[in-house]
Amino acid sequence: MPENLTYFVRHGRYSPNTGSLNKDGNNDAATAGQLLYGKGVKSNAVILSSTAPRATETADIIQHTLEAPAVYKSELIEVTGLHPRSIRSMRRIIDLALRHEGITLDDRQLVIVTHEPVMLAMSDRERVRNGEVIPCNIDAWVNEDFSRHAEETYLSGLLDDER
């Protein structure tokens, strides 16, 4: 995996009534899958998804595009995706979810289909589009001077106890 990149994907657009992807959301997911394929994500990639229908449906479309073997659905990714505490905690949650599923990455790439709050924590953006892909070297974030990134990666109001 080049530079130990983890690819975070925000789920596609969905119907608030059903929680499932709508037509635009299916297109978002297909575009994300094509983008990942274009970035060289291999068919042996591990796809880890939130359990929310909009995320699992996005992950299934990406799996089909990449011809990956399976999508692993994790409630840990669901909860953390909606309420990320920090890059450090996200790394621990990913490790726990992988262990729970009995997955070792070895040289395989990791794709995580999640929600906007964690995508914001991974970037310096104010908004992340549905279906957007953000590559992140989590290990570098954790190993760098974390305090320098704290203001950028914490979501306001969620981390008062850690500050």
Number of C-alpha atoms within 10 A of each C-alpha: 15 10 10 16 17 18 20 24 31 29 32 31 23 20 13 10 6 10 13 20 23 16 12 15 21 21 18 23 31 22 19 25 25 16 17 21 16 11 10 13 21 17 17 17 21 23 23 25 32 26 19 21 16 28 29 25 23 31 32 22 20 26 23 15 19 20 15 17 13 16 22 19 21 21 13 17 26 19 16 20 23 15 16 27 20 24 21 16 13 21 15 12 18 18 13 16 20 17 11 11 12 8 13 11 12 7 11 16 20 22 25 26 35 30 29 20 19 26 26 19 24 23 15 13 10 8 11 19 14 20 28 19 22 19 17 16 14 19 15 13 17 16 9 11 10 15 9 10 16 14 13 16 23 22 18 10 7 13 12 9 6 8 8
